[in-house]
Structure formats: C-alpha cells, structure tokens
Amino acid sequence: MANKITTKELMTQKNDFVIIDVRELDELKGGKIEDSIHMPLGLCIRNTKKKQIEDMKDKKICTYCGTGYRGNIAADELNKEGFNAVTLDGGYSTWT
C-alpha cells in the first residue's frame, strides 16, 4: 500500500506535488483538484510501465480517485517503478 496524505496536508503542500487524477472521464463532471493531470488508472499504469512519464520521476506525485481505492493502486504502481508517490486519503470526496 502506498503512503497517504490528508486533504489538509495536500492543501498546504499542493505546489510541491504533481497531482494525478486517476478517475474516469465521466467522473470529472463533479469537479477536480485545480491543476491536476487527468490520467485514468489504466492509462497511468500503462504509462508507468512503458516509461512514458519518466520526466515525473524527480517530482513528488499525489494520486487521487473518487474514494481512495484506485488512487492507492496508482501510487503503489508508480512507487514500484521508482517514483515518489502518495495518494490522497479518502480521494476527491474528502477534497470537496
């Protein structure tokens, strides 16, 4: 399991992270974290394994989904490939 960051922590450290939204396109209707990158979970995993996001390796990454489950999977996969990733505890539902 990936390390988690709370909403309060992320709000104060937002500029220190590349924030990746791993939800599906239809889930974005309810809003998203400002300046986050939309990369659905499957694409995030593929991009990681195919080394297509290597430019993010030197950055801190925070992933999130709706409730935290997929965000955790994404952060875990990123960490396995050498990234420095955490996930937003509770997902976007805690942000709003």
C-alpha positions as CSV (number, residue, x, y, z in Angstrom):
1,M,0.0,0.0,0.0
2,A,1.1,3.5,-0.8
3,N,1.6,6.2,1.8
4,K,-1.3,8.5,2.2
5,I,-1.6,12.3,2.5
6,T,-4.5,14.0,4.1
7,T,-6.6,16.7,2.4
8,K,-5.3,19.3,4.8
9,E,-1.6,18.3,4.2
10,L,-2.1,18.4,0.4
11,M,-3.8,21.8,0.5
12,T,-0.8,23.3,2.3
13,Q,1.8,21.4,0.2
14,K,-0.1,21.4,-3.2
15,N,2.7,23.2,-5.0
16,D,5.2,20.5,-4.0
17,F,3.3,17.8,-5.9
18,V,2.3,16.8,-9.4
19,I,-1.3,15.7,-8.8
20,I,-2.7,12.9,-10.9
21,D,-6.5,12.3,-11.1
22,V,-6.9,8.6,-12.0
23,R,-10.8,8.7,-12.2
24,E,-12.6,8.0,-15.5
25,L,-13.7,10.9,-17.7
26,D,-17.3,10.8,-16.7
27,E,-16.3,11.2,-13.1
28,L,-14.8,14.6,-13.7
29,K,-18.3,16.2,-14.0
30,G,-18.3,16.7,-10.3
31,G,-15.1,18.7,-10.3
32,K,-11.4,18.1,-9.9
33,I,-8.5,19.4,-8.0
34,E,-7.2,22.5,-9.7
35,D,-4.1,21.9,-11.9
36,S,-4.3,18.1,-11.6
37,I,-3.5,16.0,-14.6
38,H,-6.2,13.6,-15.7
39,M,-4.8,10.2,-16.3
40,P,-7.3,7.3,-15.7
41,L,-5.9,4.4,-13.7
42,G,-5.3,2.0,-16.6
43,L,-3.5,4.7,-18.6
44,C,-1.5,5.7,-15.6
45,I,-0.3,2.1,-15.1
46,R,0.5,1.7,-18.8
47,N,2.4,5.0,-19.0
48,T,4.4,4.0,-16.0
49,K,5.3,0.5,-17.2
50,K,6.1,1.8,-20.8
51,K,8.3,4.5,-19.3
52,Q,6.3,7.3,-20.9
53,I,6.2,9.5,-17.8
54,E,9.8,9.3,-16.8
55,D,10.0,13.1,-16.7
56,M,7.9,12.9,-13.5
57,K,10.4,10.6,-11.7
58,D,12.2,13.5,-10.0
59,K,9.0,15.0,-8.7
60,K,6.7,14.2,-5.8
61,I,3.4,12.8,-7.1
62,C,0.0,12.6,-5.4
63,T,-2.7,10.4,-7.0
64,Y,-6.4,10.5,-6.3
65,C,-9.7,9.0,-7.4
66,G,-13.2,9.3,-6.0
67,T,-12.8,7.5,-2.7
68,G,-9.1,6.4,-2.5
69,Y,-9.1,2.8,-3.8
70,R,-7.8,3.5,-7.3
71,G,-5.6,6.3,-6.2
72,N,-3.8,3.9,-3.9
73,I,-3.4,1.4,-6.7
74,A,-1.9,4.1,-8.9
75,A,0.5,5.3,-6.3
76,D,1.6,1.8,-5.5
77,E,2.3,1.0,-9.1
78,L,4.2,4.3,-9.5
79,N,6.3,3.5,-6.4
80,K,7.1,0.0,-7.7
81,E,8.6,1.7,-10.8
82,G,10.8,4.1,-8.8
83,F,8.5,7.1,-8.5
84,N,7.9,9.0,-5.3
85,A,4.1,8.8,-5.0
86,V,1.5,9.1,-2.3
87,T,-2.3,9.0,-2.5
88,L,-4.9,11.4,-1.2
89,D,-6.5,9.6,1.8
90,G,-10.2,9.2,1.0
91,G,-9.9,10.6,-2.5
92,Y,-11.7,13.5,-4.1
93,S,-14.7,13.0,-1.7
94,T,-12.5,14.5,1.1
95,W,-11.4,17.4,-1.1
96,T,-14.8,18.9,-1.7
